[in-house]
Each structure stands twice: as C-alpha cells, then as structure tokens.
Amino acid sequence: MMGCWMLNESVSVVLALSWLGVNLYLFIDTFRWYGEEESFFYTRVILGSTLAWARASAVCLNFNCMLILLPISRNLISFIRGASICCRGPWRRHLDKNLQFHKLVAYGIAINATIHTAAHLCNLERYHLSQSAEAAGLLAALSKLGDTTNESYINPIRTSHTNTTTELLSTIAGVTGLLISLALILIMTSSTEFIRQISYELFWYTHHMFIIFFISLSIHGAGRIVRGQTPESLLLHNVTFCRDHYAKWQAAAQCPVPQFSGKEPSAWKWVAGPVVLYACERVIRFWRFQQEVVITKVVSHPSGVLELHMKKRNFKMAPGQYVLLQCPSISSLEWHPFTLTSAPQEDFFSVHIRTAGDWTRALQKAFEAEGQAIKEPRSLPRLAVDGPFGAALTDVFHYPVSVCIAAGIGVTPFAALLKSIWYKSCESQTQLKLSKAIHIALHWDENTDVITGLKQKTFYGRPNWNNEFRQIAYNHPSSSIGVFSCGPKALSKTIQRMCRVYSSADPRGVHFYYNKESF
C-alpha cells in the first residue's frame, strides 16, 4: 500500500520535501554565517547564539512569506493548468492541492515567526543586561560605545534604567513586530475548521489582515537595530587582536574604536514579486466586478438549494470549473466559490447554492427564493462574477476511465460534466478520450435528475466500495483511472483509501488517481 501511495502522491511528496529542504538549507546556512562572520563578532559577545537564531528564522520567514500568496493566485494556477505542457493527466491534479500547500507554508511562517520573536526577546534582555552595573570587561566596553562623539553604538539600549517594553514599542522593529504577531495570530486562529464552519465571515475578514502583515514585514527591518561592524572598520580594527585590548581602543593606533551599522532591510525584496502578482489578481477581480451579469432565472429547490442562471459577455467555461460570486447588497468584500452546473454548450451559466451560513442565507432571502416564484430580472439584486477557475474535475477527460463520486450538494460539480458528455455524445464528429464514466449521487424520486435535468438519473444508495473498485480494476487492467470525489470528509477519506488499496504497485498495472474538489 505504501508503494501505491508513493506512486499516487510522488509529486506532492517531492514538493513538500523540496520545500522542507530549502527551509533547512536557508536556516542552517544563515545560522552558520551569523555564528562565524567576523563583522558580527562583537554583536555575538552581547547576544550570544540568539543572534543566529533570530537571523536564521528571519530568512526562512521571508522565504515562506514569498511563497504564501502563490497558491491562492487563482488566475496564475488556471494559467498553469491550461498552458503548461508538463501538467498533463495525473501530474496536473497536484495543482488542485494548492490550498494544502498554502497551509503548509503558513505553518512554516508560524514556526519561524515564533522562533524569531523568542530569539529577539532574549536579545532585548541581553542588551539590557549588558548596560547593568554587573556588566564588565569587553561586554561593558561595547555597551558604552556611542556615548561620545565619532562613535557608533552597537547596543540600542543606552541605559540600564530603560524599560525594555517601552524601548521596544518606541522602535520601528518593535511596533511592526507587534503588528505582524497580532495579524498572524488572528489569521491562524480564525483559519481553523471550527471557526470556518461556524463563521466563514470571521475567517474571510481576518484573513485580509494579511495586508497589515505584509506592510509591517516590509518595513520591519528599517530601524536596523541589530548592528554589525562596518567593512571599513574591519580593515582598520583587527577583531582577533583588538578584542583583548579593548581598554586601549581610544589610544592604540592599531585598534581604533570599531564602527557599527545595521544591515539594509531585505524582507521587501523577498515579497515584492508575489505581492505585485497578487495585486494583479485583485485588479483582474475588480475589472470583472465591473462587468455586467444578467440573471435570467431563479429557481428554489428542496433542502434550501438556490439555482441561479446567469449570462455575462465573453464568458467561457469548461466542465468542472467554478466561479466566485459577490452580492454587493449583502457584502461588498466577500466572494464565495461555487461550482458551475451548466454545460459549456448552453447559452447561460448556472450555480446551485445550498443555504449553509449567514451569507448564503442572506442570498436566499435577497432573491426571495422561498417558493418557485421567479422575480423580474430588474428587481433582482446585483451579482458580480469572478472566474471561471480550473478545478480537479476539469481533468476528467484526460483519463480513459473516470469515476465520479458525489454526495449531497457535492453532486453540483458533476452536473456540468454529465450535461457536457450528453451534448458531446450528440455530436457525431466529437471523439472523447474518456471511454467510460461512472457517476454516483443521491437523487431518484423525480421524473428527471434534480441537478442535471436529464432523464437518465443517478443511482441512489451507498455502494460497496471494495466491490466497486475491485470490479473497475478488473475491467480496466493497465489503465490510468481518474477518481473524482466531492462530498463529506468521511466519504473522501474512504475513496482515497480505496484508490491506494486497489492501485497496482506495478507501473504497468491499473492505477487509481484520486482527485478531490476543493476551493
């Protein structure tokens, strides 16, 4: 089973290990550099090893902040999915794990931010202690630098009577560090599954504190509190010799007073590119927000499901794609993802929205879809549409055999697919790579299928997954089979396990490739 899992998840494993490897390399390389670099020798006398801990974690923090916005750049991912020739078939499905990678990078940010904060709190205390009356020798001599003219300080705390908290909050690094920490804590805690389920709006709004986070991060190092010896001073002041003659720094020509300066801030260089890219994403969204969306039909289905038919100029879609919807009369900031349930061959696009939270409940009320009555288009609230964007199901035609499994409102991603297959089957000149599709859903008691509207309805009931996968593997030996699932988490875990169990360890055997719908 482990071999089958590695075969299915090899790209994800390699990506995760590469990410971890780069983090370890950056941390170890930076830690060693600050632990050995001559220009920071006197800084290490005061701070010890916490200097290296703070700087190594800062580099890793910058690296992860550079990556965090890329997985949520939907237009970028859609472009890669459609344009890259290296992302075909089973390989392309790893693009659908963008949110998992986003979360992985977020954990990296949290870990390195914690190390960085703890290390600098220790540094602040050591700066303060080196100004105390108990400090002696080289430590005391370094802390007194800057008290006279023509000297530059190495210790930012100038007196032992200074309150460290007050001193911290009077600096750029202290204020921005506090803002970064608060923003990160709020973003991380509101991103838990529990919070997202009970209040998606809280998750959505607190996540936009990333703006404060990135602005504060970009200017965090502008104060240049941690200082090292200047290159010019190193040429005149030999650290190896002069560190033992600190009492003669003022008098000895071979040991002039060392000069110090802070390093130029570099965080903005790491994040500038991704921030500009994400800003372009928002500009595209604003442009699409301005485009007119005409609502042609509103239908209320049982169990609180709202169906909307819409039209938009130059709107092109593919089966399995999704859009982001905004209703300005409900919220001018919130965008929510919904799978398209219409086929590309139809002259409209549609979504099915289940009432599951405050926003969807307000949308249901705004359209007054309590019954089957349809309001006049002029009296309907305005909707804005961003997208469409690619999702896992767009790869269904890249497999010779595809298995589509849905439960509850999870049937919506497959509605467009089934309609599209039906339309294509009616076109005699159309050749599909897909030779067979198996679709399982939960509606039977209507004359036509509730979601697709087709007379060929989906089957009702929970199948025996072992029997189903065993039979599919038997019928299609040596095939690559795409398995597409959308539904409860328990169902997804079961399907993913079946894919591992019934995939052959032999590269020439049958392989099930698991694809999960996620936004």
VENNORFEN-V858605 format. One record per run of one state. SS is the DSSP state (H for helix, E for strand, L for the rest). FROM is the first residue (numbers start at 0). LEN is the number of residues. If there is no record, write none. Layout:
BEGIN
SS&FROM&LEN  SS&FROM&LEN
END
This chain:
BEGIN
L&0&1  H&1&35  L&36&1  H&37&10  L&47&2  H&49&18  L&67&2  H&69&3  L&72&1  H&73&10  L&83&5  H&88&41  L&129&7  H&136&8  L&144&19  H&163&6  L&169&2  H&171&18  L&189&3  H&192&6  L&198&1  H&199&8  L&207&2  H&209&14  L&223&3  E&226&3  L&229&1  H&230&6  L&236&2  H&238&4  L&242&3  H&245&3  L&248&11  E&259&3  L&262&4  H&266&24  L&290&2  E&292&9  H&301&3  E&304&8  L&312&9  E&321&5  L&326&9  E&335&5  L&340&8  E&348&6  L&354&3  H&357&9  L&366&10  H&376&3  L&379&4  E&383&6  L&389&2  H&391&7  L&398&2  E&400&6  L&406&1  H&407&18  L&425&10  E&435&5  L&440&18  E&458&1  L&459&5  H&464&11  L&475&4  E&479&7  L&486&2  H&488&14  L&502&8  E&510&6  L&516&3
END
